[in-house]
Amino acid sequence: MNQSNLITEKQDLLITPHLTEGQLPSLLEQAVAVAPAGETRDMLLLSLLTNCGYALPAMRMLHGRPHHTYSPELLTMIVAPAASGKGIMNYGRLLLQAIEGNNGKQVYIPANSSASALIKIMDEYDGRGIVFATEMDTLTQTLRAAYGHFGDLVRCIFEHETVSQLRRQNNEFIEIRNPRIAMLLSGTPNQVAPLLRNRENGLMSRFGCYVVNSRMDFDDHVWDVEEEGNTPSEAVLYDRLATELGDRYLWMETAGHECYFYLTDAQLKTIKRMFRSEYDTYSQEFGDLFDASLKRMPVIMKRIGMILTGLRLDMKKPFPERVVCSEEDFQTMLLIGHKLLMHAAMVFQMMPELKATPVGEIGGNMLQRQFFQMLPMDFTKQDAVKQAEVLGVSVKTIEVWLQKYIESSHIERVMHGSYRKAICKTA
């Protein structure tokens, strides 16, 4: 893997070694301590943060102009070689066992679902849940035939925009307003490109990415044998922490109002200075294709700050309507955001860059190539239907052609019913 000069020192990529003792909220501090120091502990921390976002149902924040309201759900992607300890991410699921059990909530959405099935399950879960996949190729395979739908889905989830679907089999219309879905995905480096496809489509920028870039030491604990009847201390700890998080979930769920997370004016100025510097540095290194990650990282970072703050709220007091980020949590979210940008740059380098392809290399028969040439660079489904009428081709055939061009990355689905050509129109 080629690395830029921004990310050459392994130590600079780590998160948890730069956190001082007690800097994290108590629940996270205890939960993350079960992992060995280094990249394994970093992976566990990101898994914990993603799962904890679900357990803070009433936390909100405003961002941008005009203001857009965000919830604390994170989209997280861990990229690591095989047998590199990605299984530690499963510990994060243990934190929600009390919510799943005592409160009877269905939390996890199976990743081996089609795009249509994902939307249906999201609807059944009232627009809330976590898509959890320890092997990204599972998601890639099940969504291969509807990649554009997956891209639409990720974009809507990140922004909490309405997800809608018309199921043709029974004419069933599904509409999920304000979806609050988290994603926790992991996989090997060669599984990244098949899922995210290319640098240009902006999907990668919605994820907080982390790359394990070294060979893990051999873990001789595989030879340990627990005596029958003994309970591992980690299980006892996570049972207690899960109960605590379950109580926090109920405290917020039954509060009857939302709590908005804010940064101080000084903190906002610090973020602007940080990203002005980051913007110049990364733009010089990678050009404007990395802009999407730079512009969306403040949202990811502030969501992390919202989670840290929500975990510190005193449950002995009434649930507040407004809370300001502490300087301690602000420094933590700055650190994590800075490191995640470095990891995003590594994932960016794994992604293929779309190259201009002569029309003659598009593939398909002469009529299909003619259809492609007649389409403008940006077009809608109705534009494609009109070209079908001119060529005397059925709408169903046009839909098949569009899907093939999407799968081959010649066409990108920008949003539902809107498309963009991703290659040059002339040879």
Residue pairs with C-beta under 8 A, 6 or more apart in sequence:
1 189
1 213
1 346
1 349
1 350
2 349
3 346
3 349
4 285
4 286
4 345
4 349
5 285
6 281
6 282
6 285
6 342
6 345
7 13
7 342
7 345
7 346
10 213
10 214
11 17
12 342
13 211
13 213
13 339
13 342
13 343
14 38
14 39
14 42
14 339
15 42
15 45
15 335
15 336
15 339
16 32
16 37
16 38
16 41
16 42
16 45
17 37
17 38
18 335
19 332
19 335
21 29
22 29
23 29
23 328
23 331
23 332
24 32
24 45
24 308
24 332
25 308
25 311
25 312
25 329
27 52
27 241
27 244
27 245
27 311
28 45
28 48
28 49
28 52
28 308
28 311
30 237
30 241
31 44
31 48
31 91
31 95
31 237
31 238
31 241
32 41
32 44
32 45
32 48
34 44
34 91
34 234
34 237
35 41
35 43
35 44
35 88
35 91
39 80
39 84
39 85
39 212
39 214
39 216
40 85
40 88
40 216
42 210
43 78
43 80
43 85
43 86
43 88
43 89
43 186
43 210
43 212
44 88
44 89
44 91
44 92
46 76
46 78
46 89
46 208
46 210
47 76
47 78
47 88
47 89
47 90
47 91
47 92
47 184
48 91
48 92
48 95
49 74
49 76
49 304
49 307
50 74
50 76
50 92
50 130
50 182
50 183
50 184
51 92
51 93
51 95
51 96
51 130
51 182
51 184
52 72
52 95
52 245
52 307
52 310
52 311
53 71
53 72
53 73
53 74
53 182
53 303
53 307
54 73
54 96
54 99
54 107
54 128
54 129
54 130
54 182
55 95
55 96
55 99
55 245
55 246
55 248
55 249
56 72
56 248
56 249
56 252
56 306
56 307
56 310
56 311
57 128
57 180
57 249
57 252
57 253
58 252
58 253
58 255
58 257
58 258
58 259
58 319
59 71
59 72
59 252
59 258
59 259
59 261
59 306
59 307
59 309
59 310
60 69
60 70
60 71
60 258
60 259
60 260
60 261
60 306
61 69
61 70
61 72
61 260
61 261
61 262
61 302
61 303
61 306
62 68
62 69
62 70
62 260
62 262
63 70
63 298
63 299
63 302
68 159
69 160
70 160
70 299
70 302
70 303
70 306
71 160
71 180
72 303
72 306
72 307
72 310
73 157
73 180
73 181
73 182
73 303
74 182
74 183
74 208
74 300
74 303
74 304
74 307
75 154
75 157
75 158
75 182
75 183
75 206
75 207
75 208
76 182
76 183
76 184
76 185
76 207
76 208
76 209
76 210
77 136
77 183
77 185
77 186
77 187
77 192
77 207
77 208
77 209
77 210
77 347
78 86
78 89
78 184
78 185
78 186
78 187
78 209
78 210
78 212
79 186
79 187
79 188
79 189
79 191
79 192
79 209
79 210
79 211
79 212
79 346
79 347
79 350
80 86
80 186
80 187
80 188
80 211
80 212
81 188
81 189
81 212
81 215
82 188
83 216
84 212
84 215
84 216
85 212
85 216
85 219
86 134
86 186
86 212
87 134
89 134
89 184
89 186
90 134
91 234
91 238
92 184
93 108
93 132
94 238
94 242
95 238
95 241
95 242
95 245
96 107
96 242
96 245
97 238
97 239
97 242
98 242
98 243
98 245
98 246
98 247
99 105
99 107
99 242
99 245
99 246
99 249
100 106
100 107
102 246
103 246
103 249
103 250
106 124
106 125
106 129
107 125
107 129
107 130
108 129
108 130
108 131
108 132
109 118
109 121
109 122
109 125
109 129
109 130
109 131
109 132
109 181
110 121
111 131
111 132
111 133
111 138
111 139
111 142
111 185
112 138
112 139
112 142
113 121
113 142
114 142
114 143
114 145
114 146
115 143
115 146
115 149
115 150
115 153
116 146
116 149
116 165
116 167
118 131
118 153
119 153
119 163
119 165
119 174
119 176
120 165
120 167
120 174
121 129
122 129
122 163
122 176
122 179
122 181
123 174
123 176
127 163
127 176
127 177
127 178
127 179
127 180
127 181
128 179
128 180
128 181
129 181
129 182
130 181
130 182
130 183
130 184
131 139
131 181
131 182
131 183
131 184
131 185
132 183
132 184
132 185
133 139
133 184
133 185
133 186
133 187
134 186
134 187
135 186
135 187
135 191
136 185
136 186
136 187
136 188
136 191
136 192
136 194
136 195
137 187
137 191
137 194
137 195
139 150
139 185
139 195
140 191
140 194
140 195
143 149
143 150
144 407
145 403
145 407
147 197
147 406
147 407
147 413
148 403
148 406
148 412
148 413
149 413
151 201
151 203
151 412
151 413
152 163
152 413
152 415
152 416
153 163
154 183
154 203
154 206
155 161
155 202
155 203
155 206
155 415
156 162
156 163
156 179
157 163
157 179
157 181
157 183
157 206
158 206
158 296
158 299
160 178
160 179
160 180
161 179
162 175
162 176
162 177
162 178
162 179
163 174
163 175
163 176
163 179
164 173
164 174
164 175
164 176
164 416
165 173
165 174
166 172
166 173
166 174
167 173
167 174
183 207
185 195
185 207
187 195
189 211
189 350
192 347
192 350
192 351
193 350
193 351
193 352
196 203
196 204
196 351
197 203
197 351
197 352
197 409
198 351
198 352
198 353
198 354
198 409
198 422
199 289
199 348
199 351
199 352
199 353
199 354
200 289
200 353
200 354
200 412
200 422
201 412
202 292
204 292
204 293
204 344
204 347
204 348
204 351
205 292
205 293
205 295
205 296
205 344
206 296
208 300
208 304
208 340
209 340
209 343
209 344
209 346
209 347
210 340
210 343
211 343
211 346
211 347
213 346
226 232
247 315
248 310
248 311
248 313
248 315
251 315
251 319
252 259
252 310
252 319
255 318
255 319
257 319
257 321
258 321
259 310
259 313
259 319
259 320
259 321
259 322
259 323
260 321
260 322
260 323
261 302
261 305
261 306
261 309
261 310
261 323
261 324
261 325
262 322
262 323
262 324
262 325
263 271
263 302
263 305
263 324
263 325
263 330
264 324
264 325
267 325
267 327
267 330
270 330
270 334
271 298
271 301
271 334
274 334
274 337
274 338
275 294
275 297
275 298
278 294
278 297
278 338
278 341
279 291
279 294
282 290
282 293
282 294
282 341
282 345
283 290
283 291
283 294
285 345
286 345
286 348
289 348
289 353
290 344
290 345
290 348
293 341
293 344
293 345
293 348
294 341
297 337
297 340
297 341
297 344
298 337
300 337
300 340
301 333
301 334
301 336
301 337
301 340
302 333
304 332
304 333
304 336
304 337
305 325
305 329
305 330
305 332
305 333
308 325
308 329
308 332
308 333
309 323
309 325
309 326
309 329
312 326
312 329
313 319
313 320
313 323
325 333
354 409
354 422
354 423
355 423
356 423
356 424
357 410
357 423
357 424
358 424
358 426
358 427
359 369
359 372
359 373
359 424
359 425
359 426
359 427
360 369
360 427
362 368
362 369
362 372
362 405
362 410
362 423
363 369
363 408
364 372
364 401
364 404
367 391
367 393
368 401
370 391
371 387
371 388
371 391
371 393
371 398
371 401
372 401
372 405
372 410
372 421
373 425
374 387
374 390
374 391
375 383
375 384
375 387
375 421
376 383
376 421
377 420
377 421
377 425
378 414
378 418
378 419
378 420
378 421
379 418
379 419
379 420
379 421
380 417
380 418
380 419
381 417
381 418
381 419
382 417
384 398
384 402
384 419
385 395
385 398
387 398
388 394
388 395
388 397
388 398
402 411
402 419
405 411
406 412
406 413
409 422
410 421
410 422
410 423
411 419
411 420
411 421
411 422
412 419
412 420
412 421
412 422
413 419
414 420
